[in-house]
Amino acid sequence: MATVDIDTGTVLKAVREIAPVLRENGRLTEERGWLAQENLDLLDQAGVFRSAVPRRFGGLDLPLADQFAIIAEIARGCGSTGWVANAWISSAWIISQYPDLAQEEIYATSGGSLKVSGGFTPTGRATRTEGGFLLNGSWRFNTGIRGADWNILAALVDRTDGVHEEVYAVVPADAMTLADDWDVTSAAGTGSCTSSVTDLFVPAHRVVDGMEVLEGQVPGRAHTAGSGREYGLTAYVMALSAAAYVGMARAGLELFLARLPGKGIAYTHWEEQSAHPHIQFQVAAAANKISAAQALADSWTLRMQGAADADERMSVNDRVEIRSQIAYAVLLAKESVDILHSVSGASVIQRSQPFQRVHRDIQGLALHGLMAPLGGFEAYGRVLVGLDPDTEFF
């Protein structure tokens, strides 16, 4: 398949140009509980959904730092759109961790532009049958399922010894039954509803062992050495997800500054809020938190890309440290928006103000179990004091 003649700069330029449209559609996206069709069309035209697809299948196969920059820019326009794009791009990369037979089936029919969603909590059951598995279950918080091409589902397989084995199955997104249960105060436009299947047959080549895929050790993959894209599943998904938070924080600062000219401080003699030293201090603090989050991202993307380019597996300690840095960057991004919200004045709560949506979106998404500081800090703290990290998610 011929590769597409566009690069990171072209995609980034296109996304920057459409970011105001994504923001303008923010209220519509939130009210309908799913992305505005205009957002989807514009991102597709920009080549966003080619970002992580291998070049041999018509994708762009961009390095991690470039993918991060694209997601951050989308989220600067709309948090929900950025989060969905992140889910689709990162899960499209996960397909590269499957056997070549599955890659040929999924990538080769995509034309190079692929949207993959996923339910990664093993709340389903997979039963072995001739040629594959029968899949049953429901998965909550399935971000992007309403517009995905394919869907990755975690499930448990019963073994004869009574132990459960975890697997990841890839199924066509249109095989899922969707519930109308996404009614939330944050990231409402992501459409992260519950999805279900009943007795769905999944061929064996589209089902992989959970630990093997986490460690990048799934057999039957010919295009691994020298690809520069073997990051490790958890590290990659977390690293890319953090871009959405950085993008939302940038949006918060941009929107706050845009409201300053001519805005006074109510019930005081300050006619210009921007002239007050406390406001100046808070703006500087917020901006520095965003810069610090980006600096951490620059560091971990460089380390992860360097290891991938050298065909090396990062050490456990390095991976745990990076997970902790990602969690801290998310915390910094959230804190920057919190600071600005605290000095925005009461008028900011109007739904017509995009800032209030940024604030609610980053507050809610910061609660994500994998991105919240509790797990990441605990694992890194354990390693620092000489203990095992006590988790496989790094």
Secondary structure by P-SEA (a helix, b strand, c coil): cccccccaaaaaaaaaaaaaaaaaaaaaaaaaccccaaaaaaaaaacccccccccccccccccaaaaaaaaaaaaaacaaaaaaaaaaaaaaaaaaaccaaaaaacccccccbbbbbbcccccbbbbbcccbbbbbbccccccccccccbbbbbbbbbccccbbbbbbbbcccccbbbbccccccccccccccccccccccccccccccaaaaaacccccccccccccccccaaaaaaaaaaaaaaaaaaaaaaaaaaacccccccccccccccccaaaaaaaaaaaaaaaaaaaaaaaaaaaaaaaaaacccccaaaaaaaaaaaaaaaaaaaaaaaaaaaaccccccccccaaaaaaaaaaaaaacccccaaaaaaaaaaaaaccccccccc
